[in-house]
Amino acid sequence: MFSASSVVRFFFTYARCLDLQLELTNRKGRKGRKEREEREEREEREEREGREDDY
């Protein structure tokens, strides 16, 4: 059988691995959202400028 300390060490290692994975995923999500917001703002600004040219 496994010793208690090796089981505990495994769970802590696994939990830390999951935590790092989650942190990376969150960071990607924030970056993607920020880029998307900037792109949407730029598109809106271009649309407004385009409409002003029509007048």
N, CA, C and O atoms as a Maestro MAE file, in Angstrom:
{
 s_m_m2io_version
 :::
 2.0.0
}

f_m_ct {
 s_m_title
 :::
 protein
 m_atom[220] {
  # First column is atom index #
  i_m_mmod_type
  r_m_x_coord
  r_m_y_coord
  r_m_z_coord
  i_m_residue_number
  s_m_chain_name
  s_m_pdb_residue_name
  s_m_pdb_atom_name
  i_m_atomic_number
  :::
  1 25 0.843 -1.208 0.000 1 A "MET " " N  " 7
  2 3 0.000 0.000 0.000 1 A "MET " " CA " 6
  3 2 0.878 1.258 0.000 1 A "MET " " C  " 6
  4 15 2.099 1.194 0.141 1 A "MET " " O  " 8
  5 25 0.218 2.380 -0.160 2 A "PHE " " N  " 7
  6 3 0.917 3.665 -0.157 2 A "PHE " " CA " 6
  7 2 1.010 4.184 1.264 2 A "PHE " " C  " 6
  8 15 0.112 3.960 2.075 2 A "PHE " " O  " 8
  9 25 2.089 4.870 1.560 3 A "SER " " N  " 7
  10 3 2.196 5.482 2.881 3 A "SER " " CA " 6
  11 2 1.379 6.770 2.892 3 A "SER " " C  " 6
  12 15 1.143 7.383 1.851 3 A "SER " " O  " 8
  13 25 0.957 7.160 4.074 4 A "ALA " " N  " 7
  14 3 0.109 8.345 4.205 4 A "ALA " " CA " 6
  15 2 0.829 9.590 3.685 4 A "ALA " " C  " 6
  16 15 0.213 10.436 3.037 4 A "ALA " " O  " 8
  17 25 2.114 9.704 3.961 5 A "SER " " N  " 7
  18 3 2.841 10.907 3.539 5 A "SER " " CA " 6
  19 2 2.928 10.995 2.013 5 A "SER " " C  " 6
  20 15 2.847 12.089 1.455 5 A "SER " " O  " 8
  21 25 3.093 9.857 1.334 6 A "SER " " N  " 7
  22 3 3.171 9.914 -0.131 6 A "SER " " CA " 6
  23 2 1.817 10.283 -0.733 6 A "SER " " C  " 6
  24 15 1.762 10.978 -1.748 6 A "SER " " O  " 8
  25 25 0.723 9.825 -0.117 7 A "VAL " " N  " 7
  26 3 -0.616 10.174 -0.598 7 A "VAL " " CA " 6
  27 2 -0.858 11.669 -0.416 7 A "VAL " " C  " 6
  28 15 -1.364 12.332 -1.321 7 A "VAL " " O  " 8
  29 25 -0.501 12.198 0.745 8 A "VAL " " N  " 7
  30 3 -0.687 13.623 1.025 8 A "VAL " " CA " 6
  31 2 0.155 14.455 0.064 8 A "VAL " " C  " 6
  32 15 -0.317 15.446 -0.492 8 A "VAL " " O  " 8
  33 25 1.412 14.038 -0.127 9 A "ARG " " N  " 7
  34 3 2.298 14.767 -1.039 9 A "ARG " " CA " 6
  35 2 1.725 14.762 -2.460 9 A "ARG " " C  " 6
  36 15 1.769 15.779 -3.153 9 A "ARG " " O  " 8
  37 25 1.186 13.613 -2.891 10 A "PHE " " N  " 7
  38 3 0.582 13.528 -4.221 10 A "PHE " " CA " 6
  39 2 -0.579 14.513 -4.347 10 A "PHE " " C  " 6
  40 15 -0.673 15.239 -5.337 10 A "PHE " " O  " 8
  41 25 -1.462 14.539 -3.349 11 A "PHE " " N  " 7
  42 3 -2.622 15.431 -3.434 11 A "PHE " " CA " 6
  43 2 -2.209 16.899 -3.455 11 A "PHE " " C  " 6
  44 15 -2.789 17.695 -4.194 11 A "PHE " " O  " 8
  45 25 -1.212 17.264 -2.650 12 A "PHE " " N  " 7
  46 3 -0.768 18.655 -2.656 12 A "PHE " " CA " 6
  47 2 -0.130 19.018 -3.992 12 A "PHE " " C  " 6
  48 15 -0.349 20.115 -4.507 12 A "PHE " " O  " 8
  49 25 0.658 18.103 -4.557 13 A "THR " " N  " 7
  50 3 1.281 18.353 -5.858 13 A "THR " " CA " 6
  51 2 0.214 18.506 -6.927 13 A "THR " " C  " 6
  52 15 0.285 19.407 -7.762 13 A "THR " " O  " 8
  53 25 -0.776 17.621 -6.898 14 A "TYR " " N  " 7
  54 3 -1.857 17.658 -7.888 14 A "TYR " " CA " 6
  55 2 -2.673 18.943 -7.753 14 A "TYR " " C  " 6
  56 15 -3.041 19.560 -8.753 14 A "TYR " " O  " 8
  57 25 -2.950 19.341 -6.511 15 A "ALA " " N  " 7
  58 3 -3.721 20.568 -6.275 15 A "ALA " " CA " 6
  59 2 -2.946 21.783 -6.782 15 A "ALA " " C  " 6
  60 15 -3.531 22.690 -7.375 15 A "ALA " " O  " 8
  61 25 -1.632 21.804 -6.550 16 A "ARG " " N  " 7
  62 3 -0.823 22.931 -7.021 16 A "ARG " " CA " 6
  63 2 -0.806 22.967 -8.545 16 A "ARG " " C  " 6
  64 15 -0.864 24.043 -9.141 16 A "ARG " " O  " 8
  65 25 -0.728 21.805 -9.174 17 A "CYS " " N  " 7
  66 3 -0.748 21.719 -10.634 17 A "CYS " " CA " 6
  67 2 -2.065 22.269 -11.170 17 A "CYS " " C  " 6
  68 15 -2.066 23.039 -12.130 17 A "CYS " " O  " 8
  69 25 -3.179 21.887 -10.564 18 A "LEU " " N  " 7
  70 3 -4.484 22.382 -10.999 18 A "LEU " " CA " 6
  71 2 -4.586 23.890 -10.800 18 A "LEU " " C  " 6
  72 15 -5.152 24.593 -11.638 18 A "LEU " " O  " 8
  73 25 -4.041 24.384 -9.695 19 A "ASP " " N  " 7
  74 3 -4.089 25.815 -9.404 19 A "ASP " " CA " 6
  75 2 -3.303 26.602 -10.452 19 A "ASP " " C  " 6
  76 15 -3.758 27.645 -10.920 19 A "ASP " " O  " 8
  77 25 -2.119 26.097 -10.818 20 A "LEU " " N  " 7
  78 3 -1.320 26.773 -11.843 20 A "LEU " " CA " 6
  79 2 -2.043 26.749 -13.184 20 A "LEU " " C  " 6
  80 15 -2.037 27.737 -13.918 20 A "LEU " " O  " 8
  81 25 -2.670 25.610 -13.500 21 A "GLN " " N  " 7
  82 3 -3.413 25.488 -14.756 21 A "GLN " " CA " 6
  83 2 -4.544 26.516 -14.788 21 A "GLN " " C  " 6
  84 15 -4.757 27.185 -15.799 21 A "GLN " " O  " 8
  85 25 -5.266 26.633 -13.675 22 A "LEU " " N  " 7
  86 3 -6.388 27.567 -13.586 22 A "LEU " " CA " 6
  87 2 -5.895 29.005 -13.730 22 A "LEU " " C  " 6
  88 15 -6.532 29.822 -14.396 22 A "LEU " " O  " 8
  89 25 -4.759 29.309 -13.105 23 A "GLU " " N  " 7
  90 3 -4.205 30.661 -13.185 23 A "GLU " " CA " 6
  91 2 -3.841 31.005 -14.626 23 A "GLU " " C  " 6
  92 15 -4.107 32.114 -15.088 23 A "GLU " " O  " 8
  93 25 -3.231 30.053 -15.338 24 A "LEU " " N  " 7
  94 3 -2.887 30.286 -16.742 24 A "LEU " " CA " 6
  95 2 -4.140 30.499 -17.573 24 A "LEU " " C  " 6
  96 15 -4.179 31.380 -18.431 24 A "LEU " " O  " 8
  97 25 -5.163 29.695 -17.322 25 A "THR " " N  " 7
  98 3 -6.414 29.812 -18.066 25 A "THR " " CA " 6
  99 2 -7.049 31.170 -17.810 25 A "THR " " C  " 6
  100 15 -7.522 31.818 -18.744 25 A "THR " " O  " 8
  101 25 -7.064 31.608 -16.560 26 A "ASN " " N  " 7
  102 3 -7.652 32.902 -16.221 26 A "ASN " " CA " 6
  103 2 -6.885 34.032 -16.886 26 A "ASN " " C  " 6
  104 15 -7.477 34.988 -17.387 26 A "ASN " " O  " 8
  105 25 -5.567 33.914 -16.888 27 A "ARG " " N  " 7
  106 3 -4.746 34.965 -17.492 27 A "ARG " " CA " 6
  107 2 -5.055 35.074 -18.980 27 A "ARG " " C  " 6
  108 15 -5.181 36.178 -19.509 27 A "ARG " " O  " 8
  109 25 -5.177 33.930 -19.659 28 A "LYS " " N  " 7
  110 3 -5.518 33.939 -21.084 28 A "LYS " " CA " 6
  111 2 -6.882 34.568 -21.289 28 A "LYS " " C  " 6
  112 15 -7.078 35.340 -22.228 28 A "LYS " " O  " 8
  113 25 -7.830 34.243 -20.413 29 A "GLY " " N  " 7
  114 3 -9.182 34.782 -20.543 29 A "GLY " " CA " 6
  115 2 -9.209 36.288 -20.401 29 A "GLY " " C  " 6
  116 15 -9.882 36.985 -21.161 29 A "GLY " " O  " 8
  117 25 -8.466 36.786 -19.415 30 A "ARG " " N  " 7
  118 3 -8.422 38.244 -19.220 30 A "ARG " " CA " 6
  119 2 -7.782 38.920 -20.420 30 A "ARG " " C  " 6
  120 15 -8.261 39.950 -20.894 30 A "ARG " " O  " 8
  121 25 -6.699 38.334 -20.907 31 A "LYS " " N  " 7
  122 3 -6.000 38.935 -22.047 31 A "LYS " " CA " 6
  123 2 -6.913 38.953 -23.266 31 A "LYS " " C  " 6
  124 15 -6.997 39.962 -23.966 31 A "LYS " " O  " 8
  125 25 -7.588 37.854 -23.519 32 A "GLY " " N  " 7
  126 3 -8.488 37.782 -24.666 32 A "GLY " " CA " 6
  127 2 -9.618 38.783 -24.560 32 A "GLY " " C  " 6
  128 15 -9.990 39.421 -25.545 32 A "GLY " " O  " 8
  129 25 -10.165 38.919 -23.355 33 A "ARG " " N  " 7
  130 3 -11.275 39.861 -23.158 33 A "ARG " " CA " 6
  131 2 -10.790 41.292 -23.379 33 A "ARG " " C  " 6
  132 15 -11.483 42.101 -23.997 33 A "ARG " " O  " 8
  133 25 -9.611 41.595 -22.877 34 A "LYS " " N  " 7
  134 3 -9.070 42.954 -23.036 34 A "LYS " " CA " 6
  135 2 -8.846 43.257 -24.517 34 A "LYS " " C  " 6
  136 15 -9.207 44.333 -24.993 34 A "LYS " " O  " 8
  137 25 -8.254 42.315 -25.240 35 A "GLU " " N  " 7
  138 3 -8.019 42.528 -26.673 35 A "GLU " " CA " 6
  139 2 -9.334 42.705 -27.413 35 A "GLU " " C  " 6
  140 15 -9.440 43.543 -28.309 35 A "GLU " " O  " 8
  141 25 -10.340 41.915 -27.039 36 A "ARG " " N  " 7
  142 3 -11.636 41.998 -27.714 36 A "ARG " " CA " 6
  143 2 -12.282 43.356 -27.452 36 A "ARG " " C  " 6
  144 15 -12.842 43.966 -28.363 36 A "ARG " " O  " 8
  145 25 -12.205 43.835 -26.191 37 A "GLU " " N  " 7
  146 3 -12.786 45.142 -25.857 37 A "GLU " " CA " 6
  147 2 -12.088 46.253 -26.640 37 A "GLU " " C  " 6
  148 15 -12.744 47.161 -27.150 37 A "GLU " " O  " 8
  149 25 -10.759 46.182 -26.736 38 A "GLU " " N  " 7
  150 3 -10.026 47.210 -27.482 38 A "GLU " " CA " 6
  151 2 -10.420 47.181 -28.953 38 A "GLU " " C  " 6
  152 15 -10.587 48.231 -29.574 38 A "GLU " " O  " 8
  153 25 -10.568 45.988 -29.511 39 A "ARG " " N  " 7
  154 3 -10.937 45.876 -30.923 39 A "ARG " " CA " 6
  155 2 -12.333 46.441 -31.162 39 A "ARG " " C  " 6
  156 15 -12.567 47.140 -32.147 39 A "ARG " " O  " 8
  157 25 -13.276 46.127 -30.237 40 A "GLU " " N  " 7
  158 3 -14.642 46.640 -30.379 40 A "GLU " " CA " 6
  159 2 -14.661 48.168 -30.303 40 A "GLU " " C  " 6
  160 15 -15.362 48.821 -31.076 40 A "GLU " " O  " 8
  161 25 -13.888 48.737 -29.370 41 A "GLU " " N  " 7
  162 3 -13.828 50.199 -29.256 41 A "GLU " " CA " 6
  163 2 -13.267 50.812 -30.538 41 A "GLU " " C  " 6
  164 15 -13.776 51.820 -31.027 41 A "GLU " " O  " 8
  165 25 -12.216 50.196 -31.076 42 A "ARG " " N  " 7
  166 3 -11.605 50.712 -32.302 42 A "ARG " " CA " 6
  167 2 -12.596 50.636 -33.462 42 A "ARG " " C  " 6
  168 15 -12.682 51.567 -34.263 42 A "ARG " " O  " 8
  169 25 -13.350 49.527 -33.559 43 A "GLU " " N  " 7
  170 3 -14.339 49.389 -34.633 43 A "GLU " " CA " 6
  171 2 -15.440 50.438 -34.499 43 A "GLU " " C  " 6
  172 15 -15.867 51.025 -35.493 43 A "GLU " " O  " 8
  173 25 -15.901 50.674 -33.263 44 A "GLU " " N  " 7
  174 3 -16.940 51.688 -33.047 44 A "GLU " " CA " 6
  175 2 -16.427 53.073 -33.447 44 A "GLU " " C  " 6
  176 15 -17.140 53.849 -34.082 44 A "GLU " " O  " 8
  177 25 -15.183 53.370 -33.069 45 A "ARG " " N  " 7
  178 3 -14.591 54.669 -33.399 45 A "ARG " " CA " 6
  179 2 -14.485 54.816 -34.919 45 A "ARG " " C  " 6
  180 15 -14.782 55.880 -35.462 45 A "ARG " " O  " 8
  181 25 -14.063 53.754 -35.601 46 A "GLU " " N  " 7
  182 3 -13.958 53.810 -37.063 46 A "GLU " " CA " 6
  183 2 -15.328 54.007 -37.697 46 A "GLU " " C  " 6
  184 15 -15.460 54.737 -38.680 46 A "GLU " " O  " 8
  185 25 -16.357 53.356 -37.135 47 A "GLU " " N  " 7
  186 3 -17.715 53.521 -37.669 47 A "GLU " " CA " 6
  187 2 -18.178 54.968 -37.504 47 A "GLU " " C  " 6
  188 15 -18.753 55.548 -38.425 47 A "GLU " " O  " 8
  189 25 -17.923 55.555 -36.317 48 A "ARG " " N  " 7
  190 3 -18.333 56.942 -36.077 48 A "ARG " " CA " 6
  191 2 -17.612 57.878 -37.044 48 A "ARG " " C  " 6
  192 15 -18.222 58.784 -37.612 48 A "ARG " " O  " 8
  193 25 -16.312 57.653 -37.224 49 A "GLU " " N  " 7
  194 3 -15.547 58.511 -38.134 49 A "GLU " " CA " 6
  195 2 -16.054 58.347 -39.560 49 A "GLU " " C  " 6
  196 15 -16.112 59.321 -40.311 49 A "GLU " " O  " 8
  197 25 -16.417 57.137 -39.938 50 A "GLY " " N  " 7
  198 3 -16.941 56.887 -41.275 50 A "GLY " " CA " 6
  199 2 -18.251 57.611 -41.496 50 A "GLY " " C  " 6
  200 15 -18.491 58.153 -42.575 50 A "GLY " " O  " 8
  201 25 -19.107 57.623 -40.474 51 A "ARG " " N  " 7
  202 3 -20.394 58.318 -40.591 51 A "ARG " " CA " 6
  203 2 -20.192 59.823 -40.687 51 A "ARG " " C  " 6
  204 15 -20.920 60.501 -41.412 51 A "ARG " " O  " 8
  205 25 -19.209 60.352 -39.963 52 A "GLU " " N  " 7
  206 3 -18.943 61.794 -40.019 52 A "GLU " " CA " 6
  207 2 -18.473 62.187 -41.416 52 A "GLU " " C  " 6
  208 15 -18.768 63.288 -41.879 52 A "GLU " " O  " 8
  209 25 -17.747 61.304 -42.087 53 A "ASP " " N  " 7
  210 3 -17.280 61.600 -43.442 53 A "ASP " " CA " 6
  211 2 -18.446 61.687 -44.419 53 A "ASP " " C  " 6
  212 15 -18.369 62.410 -45.412 53 A "ASP " " O  " 8
  213 25 -19.526 60.955 -44.146 54 A "ASP " " N  " 7
  214 3 -20.677 60.950 -45.056 54 A "ASP " " CA " 6
  215 2 -21.399 62.292 -45.059 54 A "ASP " " C  " 6
  216 15 -22.020 62.665 -46.054 54 A "ASP " " O  " 8
  217 25 -21.316 63.013 -43.949 55 A "TYR " " N  " 7
  218 3 -22.078 64.278 -43.873 55 A "TYR " " CA " 6
  219 2 -21.384 65.397 -44.594 55 A "TYR " " C  " 6
  220 15 -21.889 66.518 -44.625 55 A "TYR " " O  " 8
  :::
 }
 m_bond[219] {
  # First column is bond index #
  i_m_from
  i_m_to
  i_m_order
  :::
  1 1 2 1
  2 2 3 1
  3 3 4 2
  4 3 5 1
  5 5 6 1
  6 6 7 1
  7 7 8 2
  8 7 9 1
  9 9 10 1
  10 10 11 1
  11 11 12 2
  12 11 13 1
  13 13 14 1
  14 14 15 1
  15 15 16 2
  16 15 17 1
  17 17 18 1
  18 18 19 1
  19 19 20 2
  20 19 21 1
  21 21 22 1
  22 22 23 1
  23 23 24 2
  24 23 25 1
  25 25 26 1
  26 26 27 1
  27 27 28 2
  28 27 29 1
  29 29 30 1
  30 30 31 1
  31 31 32 2
  32 31 33 1
  33 33 34 1
  34 34 35 1
  35 35 36 2
  36 35 37 1
  37 37 38 1
  38 38 39 1
  39 39 40 2
  40 39 41 1
  41 41 42 1
  42 42 43 1
  43 43 44 2
  44 43 45 1
  45 45 46 1
  46 46 47 1
  47 47 48 2
  48 47 49 1
  49 49 50 1
  50 50 51 1
  51 51 52 2
  52 51 53 1
  53 53 54 1
  54 54 55 1
  55 55 56 2
  56 55 57 1
  57 57 58 1
  58 58 59 1
  59 59 60 2
  60 59 61 1
  61 61 62 1
  62 62 63 1
  63 63 64 2
  64 63 65 1
  65 65 66 1
  66 66 67 1
  67 67 68 2
  68 67 69 1
  69 69 70 1
  70 70 71 1
  71 71 72 2
  72 71 73 1
  73 73 74 1
  74 74 75 1
  75 75 76 2
  76 75 77 1
  77 77 78 1
  78 78 79 1
  79 79 80 2
  80 79 81 1
  81 81 82 1
  82 82 83 1
  83 83 84 2
  84 83 85 1
  85 85 86 1
  86 86 87 1
  87 87 88 2
  88 87 89 1
  89 89 90 1
  90 90 91 1
  91 91 92 2
  92 91 93 1
  93 93 94 1
  94 94 95 1
  95 95 96 2
  96 95 97 1
  97 97 98 1
  98 98 99 1
  99 99 100 2
  100 99 101 1
  101 101 102 1
  102 102 103 1
  103 103 104 2
  104 103 105 1
  105 105 106 1
  106 106 107 1
  107 107 108 2
  108 107 109 1
  109 109 110 1
  110 110 111 1
  111 111 112 2
  112 111 113 1
  113 113 114 1
  114 114 115 1
  115 115 116 2
  116 115 117 1
  117 117 118 1
  118 118 119 1
  119 119 120 2
  120 119 121 1
  121 121 122 1
  122 122 123 1
  123 123 124 2
  124 123 125 1
  125 125 126 1
  126 126 127 1
  127 127 128 2
  128 127 129 1
  129 129 130 1
  130 130 131 1
  131 131 132 2
  132 131 133 1
  133 133 134 1
  134 134 135 1
  135 135 136 2
  136 135 137 1
  137 137 138 1
  138 138 139 1
  139 139 140 2
  140 139 141 1
  141 141 142 1
  142 142 143 1
  143 143 144 2
  144 143 145 1
  145 145 146 1
  146 146 147 1
  147 147 148 2
  148 147 149 1
  149 149 150 1
  150 150 151 1
  151 151 152 2
  152 151 153 1
  153 153 154 1
  154 154 155 1
  155 155 156 2
  156 155 157 1
  157 157 158 1
  158 158 159 1
  159 159 160 2
  160 159 161 1
  161 161 162 1
  162 162 163 1
  163 163 164 2
  164 163 165 1
  165 165 166 1
  166 166 167 1
  167 167 168 2
  168 167 169 1
  169 169 170 1
  170 170 171 1
  171 171 172 2
  172 171 173 1
  173 173 174 1
  174 174 175 1
  175 175 176 2
  176 175 177 1
  177 177 178 1
  178 178 179 1
  179 179 180 2
  180 179 181 1
  181 181 182 1
  182 182 183 1
  183 183 184 2
  184 183 185 1
  185 185 186 1
  186 186 187 1
  187 187 188 2
  188 187 189 1
  189 189 190 1
  190 190 191 1
  191 191 192 2
  192 191 193 1
  193 193 194 1
  194 194 195 1
  195 195 196 2
  196 195 197 1
  197 197 198 1
  198 198 199 1
  199 199 200 2
  200 199 201 1
  201 201 202 1
  202 202 203 1
  203 203 204 2
  204 203 205 1
  205 205 206 1
  206 206 207 1
  207 207 208 2
  208 207 209 1
  209 209 210 1
  210 210 211 1
  211 211 212 2
  212 211 213 1
  213 213 214 1
  214 214 215 1
  215 215 216 2
  216 215 217 1
  217 217 218 1
  218 218 219 1
  219 219 220 2
  :::
 }
}
